[in-house]
């Protein structure tokens, strides 16, 4: 395997940008039994997937499209059409006799977290109800996940990961519920409460806007400040924010600084540039996305 090769692993493909050996150094190639880190996949393969070099991008797309479709078909075949929120599924539980299931799609930041969540959910339930994970994987939530959720009538759970822009739009149009978590216990407790019909008030997020970090500056006595451009909606000082890198949430907190030129401001609108700093956090990088949102407590009923 060499830089520039087209590679396939599971349902993901890409062009090798770099190979990193076990010493952390770049290498020009890797032969049999040589461990390397491969940079260049368009998505995140699953642990245990075999990696193969193919002749061109067309062949790579053909293979991965086939594998993705096969995976979706197998998952969808296990379930009939249903509804797409925890509340709706709870209504289904009350409507019929026999054991009922909560179909769920789980996407996480790393394989270990996903496996822990799936294992914890498998322990929930009784003779009347159980959680059923129809698909789990690593990476951002995609349109394919939304399509499967619509077919299976499932809720999509994101653990330390976010939905791609296209997936959010598809979910909103189809009425698919996407829930985000960063603590496994909260996720499991929420599903357990829904299954028992005792949902606590939920924290509902209202998205305000997104900004992209263009450059990071080191300011004396202040620390790191991110030079940003607001790409969607608006950003408000004091609002909740997430720092997202490659579709994975790397920090959640609040803004300590929001400036236009040298002036502190309350908000910055789409298309404008500004400076931002986080409370007690410095690891910002150019290309990161800042997601700004407001949280309110809403009573939930089933």
Wavefront OBJ file of the C-alpha trace (Angstrom):
o trace
v 0.000 0.000 0.000
v 1.300 3.452 -0.966
v 0.143 7.087 -0.746
v -2.213 7.789 -3.646
v -3.729 4.279 -3.705
v -7.530 3.924 -3.770
v -8.599 1.753 -0.826
v -11.791 0.089 0.418
v -12.654 -1.151 3.920
v -16.155 -2.384 4.668
v -18.585 0.250 3.389
v -15.978 3.057 3.352
v -13.396 4.057 0.747
v -10.818 6.766 0.169
v -7.474 7.741 -1.328
v -4.405 7.185 0.860
v -3.079 10.608 1.869
v -0.417 9.319 4.228
v 0.865 6.188 5.958
v 2.143 6.494 9.540
v 4.313 3.713 10.963
v 4.490 2.492 14.567
v 7.080 5.184 15.345
v 4.734 7.979 14.309
v 6.719 8.683 11.128
v 5.419 9.004 7.565
v 6.372 6.144 5.261
v 6.223 5.706 1.471
v 4.741 2.223 1.592
v 3.690 -0.748 3.682
v 3.961 -4.431 2.847
v 2.478 -7.585 4.403
v 2.365 -7.705 8.237
v 3.532 -4.076 8.536
v 1.282 -2.084 10.937
v 0.471 1.448 9.740
v -2.075 4.169 10.365
v -3.897 5.040 7.136
v -5.086 8.605 6.510
v -7.578 9.297 3.742
v -10.803 7.352 4.332
v -13.989 9.304 3.553
v -15.664 7.722 6.587
v -14.789 5.542 9.565
v -14.540 1.787 8.872
v -15.591 -0.643 11.585
v -13.062 -2.566 13.648
v -12.195 -5.816 11.878
v -12.984 -4.585 8.339
v -10.503 -5.809 5.727
v -8.632 -3.145 3.733
v -8.109 -3.651 -0.009
v -6.490 -1.572 -2.757
v -8.675 -1.199 -5.885
v -7.967 0.073 -9.387
v -9.928 3.351 -9.349
v -12.570 5.470 -7.611
v -15.385 4.050 -9.745
v -14.635 0.536 -8.540
v -14.362 1.749 -4.932
v -17.752 3.459 -5.120
v -19.316 0.384 -6.718
v -18.088 -1.874 -3.908
v -19.003 0.436 -1.021
v -22.421 1.339 -2.467
v -23.237 -2.353 -2.755
v -22.095 -3.065 0.805
v -24.001 -0.061 2.209
v -27.217 -1.076 0.443
v -26.845 -4.674 1.593
v -26.325 -3.553 5.191
v -29.418 -1.326 5.108
v -31.558 -4.017 3.505
v -30.598 -6.605 6.116
v -31.352 -4.207 8.962
v -34.646 -3.035 7.464
v -35.760 -6.606 6.765
v -35.804 -7.300 10.495
v -38.464 -4.676 11.076
v -41.619 -3.467 9.433
v -42.509 0.174 8.913
v -43.069 2.048 12.164
v -42.952 5.425 13.793
v -40.008 7.626 14.500
v -40.020 8.997 18.044
v -39.831 7.612 21.561
v -43.317 8.927 22.287
v -44.792 7.245 19.217
v -43.095 3.957 20.010
v -44.440 4.095 23.567
v -47.931 4.466 22.107
v -47.311 1.354 20.036
v -46.299 -0.548 23.168
v -49.609 0.288 24.831
v -51.635 -0.563 21.731
v -50.879 -4.262 21.363
v -50.239 -7.465 23.241
v -47.027 -9.458 23.416
v -43.442 -8.302 23.681
v -42.726 -4.973 21.983
v -39.412 -3.517 20.905
v -37.871 -0.063 20.659
v -35.897 -0.016 17.384
v -32.814 2.213 17.714
v -29.926 3.344 15.510
v -26.739 4.103 17.463
v -23.867 6.226 16.067
v -20.848 7.107 18.217
v -17.404 8.683 18.142
v -15.414 5.485 18.801
v -16.120 1.757 18.554
v -15.616 1.222 22.296
v -18.380 3.682 23.184
v -20.767 2.162 20.653
v -20.160 -1.345 21.996
v -20.687 -0.158 25.582
v -23.997 1.497 24.659
v -25.267 -1.523 22.742
v -24.306 -3.775 25.659
v -26.052 -1.544 28.203
v -29.239 -1.334 26.126
v -29.294 -5.113 25.718
v -29.702 -5.424 29.499
v -32.827 -3.246 29.591
v -36.381 -4.473 29.411
v -38.443 -7.419 30.588
v -40.912 -9.925 29.154
v -43.036 -7.095 27.754
v -40.578 -4.643 26.227
v -36.959 -4.466 25.076
v -34.628 -2.095 23.260
v -33.464 -3.365 19.869
v -30.431 -1.886 18.101
v -30.974 -2.374 14.369
v -27.794 -0.552 13.330
v -24.719 0.702 15.153
v -21.535 2.298 13.885
v -18.815 4.921 14.222
v -18.947 8.395 12.653
v -21.395 11.178 11.895
v -25.099 10.517 11.289
v -25.724 10.243 7.534
v -28.665 10.392 5.139
v -28.455 6.594 4.885
v -29.037 6.341 8.637
v -32.079 8.596 8.325
v -33.426 6.488 5.448
v -33.108 3.318 7.513
v -34.732 5.019 10.518
v -37.674 6.037 8.347
v -38.097 2.479 7.069
v -37.722 0.851 10.476
v -39.588 3.479 12.503
v -36.596 4.018 14.776
v -35.019 6.845 16.724
v -31.413 7.796 15.903
v -29.019 8.204 18.835
v -25.795 10.198 18.410
v -23.152 9.745 21.115
v -20.443 12.440 20.924
v -21.150 12.761 17.210
v -23.440 14.910 15.092
v -25.659 14.576 12.040
v -24.342 15.833 8.723
v -26.177 18.872 7.338
v -27.925 16.788 4.678
v -28.953 14.214 7.283
v -30.455 16.914 9.538
v -32.510 18.228 6.630
v -33.686 14.734 5.671
v -34.614 13.930 9.281
v -36.603 17.133 9.659
v -38.469 16.490 6.423
v -39.234 12.866 7.323
v -40.084 13.569 10.970
v -37.259 11.375 12.268
v -36.129 12.078 15.830
v -32.373 12.442 16.413
v -31.179 12.561 20.025
v -27.671 13.551 21.104
v -25.839 12.419 24.235
v -22.344 12.626 25.715
v -22.903 10.490 28.834
v -23.811 6.814 28.446
v -25.782 6.726 31.708
v -28.019 9.591 30.524
v -28.662 7.795 27.238
v -29.526 4.497 28.912
v -31.673 6.172 31.589
v -33.646 8.065 28.928
v -34.398 4.921 26.941
v -35.267 3.070 30.148
v -37.629 5.865 31.229
v -39.328 5.827 27.837
v -39.776 2.080 28.013
v -41.367 2.334 31.448
v -43.569 5.255 30.448
v -41.909 7.654 32.908
v -40.158 10.284 30.865
v -38.595 13.119 32.839
v -38.683 16.650 31.385
v -36.279 16.827 28.470
v -33.707 19.485 27.720
v -34.706 20.702 24.276
v -32.107 22.392 22.143
v -32.832 25.349 19.891
v -30.132 25.715 17.276
v -28.942 29.288 16.841
v -26.196 28.940 14.250
v -22.816 27.624 13.179
v -19.432 29.261 12.674
v -16.226 27.998 11.076
v -12.829 28.693 12.634
v -10.607 30.366 10.034
v -7.540 30.957 12.206
v -6.487 30.688 15.858
v -4.589 33.529 17.557
v -2.592 33.565 20.796
v -3.457 36.774 22.654
v -1.350 37.897 25.629
v -3.193 37.590 28.979
v -6.218 36.152 27.165
v -5.046 32.896 25.622
v -6.279 31.428 22.361
v -8.956 33.273 20.406
v -10.598 31.766 17.326
v -11.088 33.981 14.294
v -14.398 32.777 12.833
v -16.997 33.365 10.154
v -20.667 32.691 10.968
v -21.903 30.310 8.259
v -25.482 29.755 9.402
v -27.936 31.621 11.670
v -26.261 33.619 14.427
v -23.937 33.224 17.404
v -24.822 34.693 20.817
v -22.529 35.529 23.714
v -23.267 33.324 26.722
v -25.043 30.669 24.650
v -24.115 27.002 24.804
v -21.581 25.902 22.215
v -20.071 22.695 20.870
v -16.720 22.434 19.143
v -16.971 19.887 16.327
v -13.985 18.361 14.530
v -14.574 15.901 11.663
v -18.223 15.390 12.758
v -17.131 14.488 16.313
v -17.891 16.675 19.349
v -14.583 17.467 21.095
v -15.830 20.079 23.597
v -19.055 21.468 25.043
v -19.255 24.669 27.052
v -19.956 28.372 26.796
v -18.393 31.344 25.047
v -16.344 33.613 27.286
v -15.647 36.145 24.528
v -17.524 37.270 21.418
v -16.039 40.243 19.579
v -16.481 42.141 16.337
v -13.213 43.895 15.587
v -12.220 45.128 19.093
v -15.722 45.495 20.533
v -17.494 42.940 22.718
v -20.919 42.192 21.158
v -24.050 40.264 22.157
v -24.464 38.431 18.846
v -22.970 38.032 15.377
v -25.099 37.336 12.292
v -24.520 34.987 9.351
v -21.781 36.088 6.960
v -19.962 38.195 9.557
v -16.544 37.491 11.023
v -15.784 37.606 14.730
v -13.454 36.488 17.487
v -14.489 33.806 19.991
v -12.949 32.287 23.105
v -14.257 29.419 25.235
v -14.513 29.198 28.992
v -11.607 27.047 30.278
v -10.757 25.516 26.885
v -7.908 26.234 24.466
v -7.630 23.350 21.960
v -9.160 25.073 18.920
v -8.012 24.454 15.350
v -8.618 26.029 11.963
v -11.424 24.155 10.197
v -13.290 23.290 13.408
v -17.010 24.105 13.501
v -18.615 25.932 16.423
v -22.261 25.023 16.959
v -24.245 27.558 19.018
v -27.513 26.588 20.703
v -29.933 27.417 23.504
v -31.335 24.840 25.955
v -34.791 24.926 27.534
v -36.578 22.400 29.733
v -39.721 20.897 28.220
v -42.171 18.566 29.935
v -42.576 15.344 27.987
v -45.618 13.106 27.723
v -46.207 9.753 26.066
l 1 2 3 4 5 6 7 8 9 10 11 12 13 14 15 16 17 18 19 20 21 22 23 24 25 26 27 28 29 30 31 32 33 34 35 36 37 38 39 40 41 42 43 44 45 46 47 48 49 50 51 52 53 54 55 56 57 58 59 60 61 62 63 64 65 66 67 68 69 70 71 72 73 74 75 76 77 78 79 80 81 82 83 84 85 86 87 88 89 90 91 92 93 94 95 96 97 98 99 100 101 102 103 104 105 106 107 108 109 110 111 112 113 114 115 116 117 118 119 120 121 122 123 124 125 126 127 128 129 130 131 132 133 134 135 136 137 138 139 140 141 142 143 144 145 146 147 148 149 150 151 152 153 154 155 156 157 158 159 160 161 162 163 164 165 166 167 168 169 170 171 172 173 174 175 176 177 178 179 180 181 182 183 184 185 186 187 188 189 190 191 192 193 194 195 196 197 198 199 200 201 202 203 204 205 206 207 208 209 210 211 212 213 214 215 216 217 218 219 220 221 222 223 224 225 226 227 228 229 230 231 232 233 234 235 236 237 238 239 240 241 242 243 244 245 246 247 248 249 250 251 252 253 254 255 256 257 258 259 260 261 262 263 264 265 266 267 268 269 270 271 272 273 274 275 276 277 278 279 280 281 282 283 284 285 286 287 288 289 290 291 292 293 294 295 296 297 298 299 300 301 302
